[in-house]
Amino acid sequence: PNPDIHYVDRIQVLLNEETIIEKKPSPQNATRLSEVYALPDVKSGDTVKVTAFCNWGGDRSKQIQIVSADKS
């Protein structure tokens, strides 16, 4: 509830288990953090994992596998 003392310190994006982005996020408010990163080299079958690291320790990750949007 207080982003001045407890906040997401670092964001890491992995593409197929290789780090492609590692940044400090924009300043946060008490209810949300929203970051947008372009991943132009992602293709069908790739795995993207995003991890947010807390300044007090700990982290939270989500992972997805990219599927083709091609309907042909």
PyMOL commands that set and color helices and strands:
alter all, ss='L'
color gray80, all
select strands_A, chain A and resi 8-15+18-23+47-54+59-65
alter strands_A, ss='S'
color yellow, strands_A
deselect
rebuild
show_as cartoon
